[in-house]
């Protein structure tokens, strides 16, 4: 993309997290100035440690729930890539108030700060959870259902606020509805760890992963490099029809949890053949989970010229290799 040769100042909120730190790394590699805002509630210092010696990198330790912090972070910023949030459906069910404080009030603070600083564009992490109880497949951006969790409500409210700020204040916004993102730097630990890194760590230790339900639920697992591509396209598009809207950010295919575990065992057994024999345990279904998730990426292809580079199996091989070397 020729226009990315120009140097920009980019703020990545939640930049010490899984997706955020990958975005920081990518844009620093391209020669941009990157500011990371993170309170390290779920992000990790080791994710940003390699960037601290880069003169183009600035770390602000702070919380998006504090409006003054948000105003300070956007000074001189061209683009905001807003990744800061409390993820996880189960976490939001356990503690809806904190999820709302971070995901809604914090989001609104960032919108206000971005508006006041007159940033060029505000790109934010939306969520496939917004589709809620809609049973239609594949998911298309204009057809959603009712939310099934407090987390889903917060991410839908983000979209509503972004739309209002575009219409009322002229702030350019683009929402990226992430579908089950996975890849390097995703945390395998903690009560709300994502399924792929969690399962990888268990299998490496020859421990049985627990699948919620019968394993036939399916997801549009999306490799991190496809997500980075979508953020860059959203940031740099010059197409007026491509802004002030939302996009599915996915590969556009679905994989059942049973298929995912089969591939994990296959790829990990290259490094340790005993992993192929580790059994899987099936437990009860999880509250708030949707049975199937599959994205249409036609809108992104048409308006942003998105071409996902990694299929699920290709991305999983890359992720397994990274985890084997880094866990």
C-alpha positions as CSV (number, residue, x, y, z in Angstrom):
1,X,0.0,0.0,0.0
2,X,1.9,3.0,-1.3
3,X,0.4,5.6,1.1
4,X,1.7,3.7,4.1
5,X,5.2,4.9,3.2
6,X,4.3,8.2,4.8
7,X,5.0,8.3,8.6
8,X,1.9,8.6,10.8
9,X,1.4,8.9,14.5
10,X,-0.8,6.0,15.7
11,X,-2.3,5.5,19.1
12,X,-3.0,1.9,20.0
13,X,-5.2,1.6,23.1
14,X,-4.8,-1.8,24.8
15,X,-1.4,-1.9,23.0
16,X,0.1,-4.4,25.5
17,X,-2.6,-6.9,24.8
18,X,-2.6,-9.7,22.2
19,X,-4.0,-7.8,19.2
20,X,-2.7,-4.4,20.4
21,X,0.9,-5.5,20.7
22,X,0.8,-7.2,17.3
23,X,-0.5,-3.9,15.8
24,X,2.3,-1.9,17.7
25,X,4.9,-4.3,16.3
26,X,3.6,-4.1,12.7
27,X,3.3,-0.4,12.5
28,X,6.7,0.2,14.2
29,X,8.3,-2.1,11.6
30,X,6.8,0.1,8.9
31,X,8.4,3.2,10.4
32,X,5.4,4.8,12.0
33,X,5.3,6.6,15.4
34,X,3.3,4.4,17.8
35,X,1.9,5.3,21.2
36,X,0.6,2.5,23.4
37,X,-2.0,3.2,26.1
38,X,-2.6,0.4,28.5
39,X,-3.4,-0.1,32.2
40,X,-2.0,-3.7,32.2
41,X,-5.2,-5.1,33.6
42,X,-5.2,-7.8,30.9
43,X,-2.2,-6.8,28.8
44,X,1.4,-7.8,29.6
45,X,4.6,-5.8,29.9
46,X,6.5,-8.5,28.1
47,X,4.4,-7.8,25.0
48,X,5.8,-4.3,24.7
49,X,9.2,-4.7,26.3
50,X,10.9,-5.2,22.8
51,X,9.5,-1.8,21.7
52,X,10.9,0.3,24.6
53,X,14.2,0.9,22.9
54,X,12.5,2.1,19.7
55,X,12.6,5.9,19.5
56,X,9.3,5.8,17.6
57,X,7.5,4.1,20.5
58,X,5.8,5.7,23.5
59,X,4.3,3.9,26.4
60,X,1.6,5.5,28.4
61,X,0.5,3.6,31.5
62,X,-3.1,4.7,32.1
63,X,-6.8,3.8,32.0
64,X,-9.3,4.7,29.3
65,X,-11.8,5.2,32.2
66,X,-10.0,8.4,33.0
67,X,-10.9,11.2,30.5
68,X,-7.8,13.2,31.2
69,X,-5.6,10.2,30.3
70,X,-7.4,9.8,27.0
71,X,-7.0,13.5,26.2
72,X,-3.2,13.3,26.9
73,X,-2.8,10.1,24.8
74,X,-4.3,11.6,21.6
75,X,-2.1,14.7,21.5
76,X,-0.5,14.8,18.0
77,X,-2.1,11.5,17.0
78,X,-3.3,10.9,13.4
79,X,-5.1,7.6,13.9
80,X,-6.5,5.8,16.9
81,X,-6.6,2.0,16.8
82,X,-8.8,1.3,19.8
83,X,-8.3,-2.2,21.1
84,X,-8.7,-1.6,24.8
85,X,-11.6,-3.5,26.3
86,X,-12.4,-6.2,28.8
87,X,-13.0,-9.2,26.6
88,X,-14.8,-12.5,27.3
89,X,-18.5,-13.3,27.5
90,X,-18.1,-15.3,30.8
91,X,-16.2,-12.4,32.4
92,X,-19.0,-10.0,31.5
93,X,-21.6,-12.4,32.9
94,X,-19.6,-12.7,36.2
95,X,-19.0,-8.9,36.4
96,X,-21.2,-6.8,34.1
97,X,-20.5,-3.5,35.8
98,X,-16.7,-3.5,35.2
99,X,-17.2,-4.7,31.6
100,X,-19.6,-1.8,31.0
101,X,-17.3,0.7,32.7
102,X,-14.4,-0.2,30.5
103,X,-16.1,-1.1,27.2
104,X,-18.7,1.6,27.2
105,X,-17.6,4.5,29.4
106,X,-14.0,4.0,28.4
107,X,-14.9,3.8,24.8
108,X,-16.9,7.0,25.0
109,X,-14.0,8.8,26.7
110,X,-11.8,7.8,23.8
111,X,-14.3,9.0,21.2
112,X,-14.6,12.4,23.0
113,X,-10.8,12.7,23.2
114,X,-10.4,11.7,19.5
115,X,-13.0,14.2,18.5
116,X,-11.5,17.0,20.5
117,X,-8.0,16.3,19.1
118,X,-9.4,16.2,15.6
119,X,-7.7,12.8,14.8
120,X,-8.0,11.7,11.2
121,X,-9.8,8.5,11.9
122,X,-10.9,6.3,14.8
123,X,-10.8,2.5,14.1
124,X,-12.1,0.3,16.9
125,X,-12.4,-3.3,17.8
126,X,-16.0,-4.3,17.5
127,X,-17.1,-7.9,18.0
128,X,-18.9,-10.8,16.2
129,X,-20.9,-11.1,19.5
130,X,-23.0,-8.3,18.2
131,X,-24.8,-10.8,16.0
132,X,-26.4,-12.3,19.1
133,X,-29.2,-14.7,18.5
134,X,-29.4,-14.1,14.8
135,X,-29.3,-17.6,13.2
136,X,-28.5,-16.6,9.6
137,X,-25.2,-17.7,8.2
138,X,-23.0,-16.3,7.0
139,X,-23.2,-13.2,9.1
140,X,-23.6,-10.0,7.1
141,X,-23.0,-6.6,8.7
142,X,-26.5,-5.3,8.3
143,X,-28.4,-8.2,9.9
144,X,-27.9,-8.6,13.7
145,X,-29.9,-10.2,16.4
146,X,-30.4,-9.5,20.1
147,X,-27.3,-9.7,22.3
148,X,-26.8,-12.8,24.4
149,X,-24.4,-11.4,27.0
150,X,-23.4,-8.1,28.8
151,X,-20.2,-8.2,26.7
152,X,-22.2,-8.3,23.5
153,X,-24.3,-5.3,24.6
154,X,-21.2,-3.3,25.3
155,X,-19.7,-3.9,21.9
156,X,-23.0,-3.1,20.2
157,X,-23.2,0.2,22.1
158,X,-19.7,1.0,20.8
159,X,-21.1,0.8,17.3
160,X,-24.0,3.0,18.1
161,X,-21.8,5.6,19.8
162,X,-19.3,5.6,16.8
163,X,-22.2,6.1,14.4
164,X,-23.5,9.1,16.4
165,X,-20.0,10.6,16.6
166,X,-19.6,10.3,12.9
167,X,-23.0,11.9,12.2
168,X,-22.9,14.6,14.9
169,X,-19.3,15.6,15.1
170,X,-17.8,14.5,11.7
171,X,-15.4,12.0,13.4
172,X,-14.4,9.3,10.9
173,X,-14.9,5.9,12.4
174,X,-14.6,2.3,11.3
175,X,-15.6,-0.7,13.4
176,X,-14.0,-4.1,12.9
177,X,-16.2,-6.9,14.1
178,X,-13.5,-9.4,15.1
179,X,-14.3,-13.1,14.8
180,X,-12.3,-15.4,17.2
181,X,-8.9,-13.9,16.6
182,X,-5.9,-16.2,17.4
183,X,-2.1,-16.2,17.0
184,X,1.2,-15.2,18.5
185,X,1.2,-13.4,21.9
186,X,-2.4,-14.6,22.8
187,X,-2.4,-15.4,26.5
188,X,-3.0,-19.1,27.4
189,X,-3.4,-18.4,31.1
190,X,-6.2,-17.0,33.3
191,X,-9.8,-17.9,33.9
192,X,-10.9,-16.2,30.6
193,X,-8.1,-17.4,28.3
194,X,-9.1,-17.9,24.6
195,X,-9.7,-21.5,23.6
196,X,-6.8,-22.0,21.1
197,X,-3.8,-20.9,23.3
198,X,-5.4,-22.5,26.4
199,X,-5.8,-25.9,24.5
200,X,-2.2,-25.6,23.1
201,X,-0.7,-25.2,26.6
202,X,-2.8,-28.1,28.0
203,X,-1.8,-30.4,25.1
204,X,1.9,-29.5,25.4
205,X,1.6,-30.7,29.1
206,X,-0.3,-33.8,27.9
207,X,-3.4,-32.7,29.8
208,X,-6.9,-33.1,28.3
209,X,-8.6,-29.9,27.1
210,X,-12.3,-29.5,28.0
211,X,-14.7,-28.7,25.2
212,X,-17.9,-26.9,26.2
213,X,-20.7,-29.0,24.7
214,X,-20.4,-31.7,22.0
215,X,-17.7,-30.0,20.0
216,X,-20.0,-29.3,17.1
217,X,-20.2,-25.6,17.7
218,X,-18.3,-23.8,15.0
219,X,-16.3,-20.6,14.8
220,X,-14.7,-18.4,12.1
221,X,-11.3,-18.5,13.6
222,X,-9.3,-15.6,12.3
223,X,-5.5,-15.4,12.3
224,X,-3.9,-12.3,13.7
225,X,-2.2,-11.3,10.4
226,X,-5.6,-11.0,8.7
227,X,-6.7,-8.7,11.5
228,X,-3.6,-6.5,11.1
229,X,-4.3,-6.2,7.4
230,X,-7.9,-5.1,8.1
231,X,-6.7,-2.4,10.6
232,X,-4.2,-1.1,8.1
233,X,-6.8,-1.0,5.3
234,X,-9.3,0.7,7.6
235,X,-6.7,3.3,8.6
236,X,-5.5,4.1,5.1
237,X,-8.5,3.8,2.8
238,X,-9.3,6.9,0.8
239,X,-12.7,5.6,-0.3
240,X,-15.4,7.9,1.2
241,X,-17.9,5.0,1.0
242,X,-15.6,2.8,3.2
243,X,-15.7,4.9,6.3
244,X,-18.3,5.4,9.1
245,X,-19.4,1.8,9.0
246,X,-18.5,-1.6,10.3
247,X,-16.8,-4.6,8.8
248,X,-16.6,-8.3,9.6
249,X,-13.0,-9.1,10.3
250,X,-12.6,-12.8,9.6
251,X,-11.4,-15.4,7.1
252,X,-14.9,-16.3,5.9
253,X,-14.9,-20.0,6.8
254,X,-15.9,-22.0,9.9
255,X,-14.3,-24.8,11.9
256,X,-15.9,-26.9,14.6
257,X,-14.2,-27.2,18.0
258,X,-13.7,-30.9,17.3
259,X,-11.9,-30.1,14.0
260,X,-9.8,-27.5,15.7
261,X,-8.6,-29.9,18.4
262,X,-7.8,-32.5,15.7
263,X,-5.6,-30.0,13.9
264,X,-4.0,-28.9,17.1
265,X,-3.0,-32.4,18.0
266,X,-1.8,-33.1,14.5
267,X,0.4,-29.9,14.3
268,X,1.7,-30.3,17.9
269,X,2.6,-33.9,17.4
270,X,5.2,-32.9,14.9
271,X,7.2,-31.6,17.9
272,X,6.0,-34.2,20.4
273,X,4.3,-37.3,19.0
274,X,2.7,-38.3,22.3
275,X,0.4,-35.3,22.0
276,X,-1.6,-37.1,19.2
277,X,-2.9,-39.5,21.9
278,X,-4.1,-36.9,24.4
279,X,-7.9,-37.3,25.0
280,X,-10.5,-34.6,24.9
281,X,-13.1,-34.1,27.7
282,X,-16.6,-32.8,26.9
283,X,-18.3,-30.6,29.5
284,X,-21.5,-28.6,29.6
285,X,-22.2,-25.8,27.1
286,X,-21.3,-22.3,28.3
287,X,-23.9,-19.6,29.0
288,X,-24.1,-16.9,26.4
289,X,-22.3,-18.9,23.7
290,X,-23.6,-18.8,20.2
291,X,-23.7,-22.2,18.4
292,X,-22.2,-21.1,15.1
293,X,-20.2,-18.2,13.8
294,X,-19.4,-17.6,10.1
295,X,-18.6,-14.2,8.6
296,X,-19.2,-12.9,5.1
297,X,-16.2,-10.8,4.2
298,X,-17.6,-9.5,0.9
299,X,-18.2,-6.0,2.2
300,X,-14.5,-5.7,3.3
301,X,-13.4,-7.2,0.0
302,X,-15.5,-4.7,-2.0
303,X,-14.9,-1.5,-0.1
304,X,-11.5,-2.0,1.5
305,X,-10.0,-4.5,-1.0
306,X,-9.4,-7.0,1.8
307,X,-7.8,-10.3,0.8
308,X,-7.2,-12.5,3.9
309,X,-3.8,-14.1,3.5
310,X,-4.1,-16.9,6.1
311,X,-6.7,-19.7,6.2
312,X,-7.5,-21.2,9.6
313,X,-5.2,-24.2,9.1
314,X,-2.3,-22.0,7.8
315,X,-2.7,-19.6,10.7
316,X,-2.9,-22.4,13.2
317,X,0.4,-23.9,11.9
318,X,2.1,-20.5,12.4
319,X,0.5,-20.1,15.9
320,X,1.5,-23.6,17.0
321,X,5.1,-23.0,15.9
322,X,5.2,-19.7,17.9
323,X,3.7,-21.3,21.0
324,X,6.0,-24.3,20.9
325,X,9.0,-21.9,20.9
326,X,7.6,-19.4,23.4
327,X,5.5,-21.3,26.0
